[in-house]
Amino acid sequence: MKRALPDGLPAPDQPPLTKPYWDGTRAGKLVIQRCKGCGAHQWGPEWVCHRCHSFDLGWEEVAPTGRIWSWQRPHHPVHQALTGFGPYTIVLVELPHAGNVRMVGNLICEPTAPVEIGAEVEAVFEPHDEADPPYTLVQWRLKG
């Protein structure tokens, strides 16, 4: 698998609230919060439901597919490990089967590839086993 990011990046912050998400990514699953009160999905993780303000939130595996809502292509490194790595494409992906929540990730594609709003994408689980602690990122690729 072509990796979206090089080795050498610092491990993402993984506070206790986000443990189910990070455990899911390590298992190759996309897991997001869902309110047990009103049923709303939400991203990013919070202690309270964005819709009804309930504190009764759970985690649910959702289909690792969506569509591109927005995108950008940075040409400058935002971390020294990315020096010489750009440009790369970042997408905001809407998950229509999960209340249309949106999450950010990299699109695995050539640096100058055209990007179409609404294009269907699927998650790619990119392990970074060399990091301390090891982690897995959710990246995206075009379906089909």
N, C-alpha and C positions, 0 to 999 in steps of 0.2 A: 504494500500500500504506500502510495506517495504521501508523505507527511506534510501537513500544512505549516507546521512550525519546526524549527531546528531544535536540537538538544541544547541545553545550557540555559534555558529560561528558568527563572525561579518558580517554585511550586506555587500554585494559587493558594490564597488564604482559604482555609477550610474550617470555619467556625462550627461548633456543635450543631447549630440549627440546620446547616447544609449537609450534614452527614448522609442522610438518605439519598440525596442527589449524587454525591461523590461515590457512595457505595454502588449506586445504580450504574454510573458510567463505567466503573471498574468491571461490572458484570455485563457490559454491553447493552444497557437498558437506559431509556430516557424516562426519568422519574421526576415529577413536579408535584407541587402542593395542590391539594383540593380541600375545600372547606367541607366539613362534615355537617355543617348547619344548612347552608344554602346551595351547596354543590358546585360552587364556582372554582375553576382552576385559577392558579395564579403563579406568576414568575416575576421577580425573584422571590426567594424565600423570605417570609416574614413571620412574626409571632401572632399576627392578627389578620383576619380575612380582609382583603381590600374592599369587598362588596358589602358584607353585613356586619363586619367588625367582631365576629366571633373569634374566640381563642381556640376553638376546637378544629384544628387543622390536621389533615393527614397527608400521606404521600401516595401517589398513584403512578403506575407505569402507563405511559401514553405511547401511541404509535410514533416512531422516530421519523416522521415525514412532515413536510410543511410546504410553504411557498414563500418566495422572496418578497418581502414587504418593502425593503429599502437596502441600499448598499453603498459602500464607499471603497476607494482604493488608495490607501496610504502609500506614499513614495519615500517616506522618511522612517528611519528606525525609531520605534517608541521604547526600545530597550536595547542595550548594547549587544545582546545576543542576536538581535535582528539586523545588525549592520551587514550590508551587502545582500540581504535577503529579499528586499522589496523590489518592485511593488507587490502587494498582496491584496486580496479582495476580502472585505469584511461584509457579511450579510446580516440583516435583521430578518429572521424567519418567523412567520406567523404559523401557528399550529391550529388549523381549522377544526380538528377533532378534539381540541382541548380548550374550548372557550375562546379561541383566537388569541391566546397569549402569545407573546413574541419573545424570542431569545436571540442573542447575538452569537455569532461564530464566524469562523473563516470559511470561505468557499474554496474548495480544492479545485483549482483551475490554473490555467496558464496566466501569467501576470497581466496580459493585455486582452484576455478573453472577454467578449461582450457579455453583459449581464442583463437579463430581462426581468423586470418587475412582474411578479406573478408566476415565475417559473417554479416548477415543482422540484423539491430537493429532498434528500434523505440524509439522515445522520450517519456520520462515520465516527467511530469511537477510536480516538488516537491515544494510545498508551504512552506515557512517559515514565517507564519503569526505572530509568536511571536517576530520577529526581528523589529528593528526600523531603517529604514522603513521596512515594510513587503516586501518580494521579493519571487520570484519563480525561482528555478534553473531548467535547462534542464539537465536531467540525461538520461541514455540509458539502454535498456534491449533488450535481444535477441528476435527476432521475432519468433513467432511460438509457 
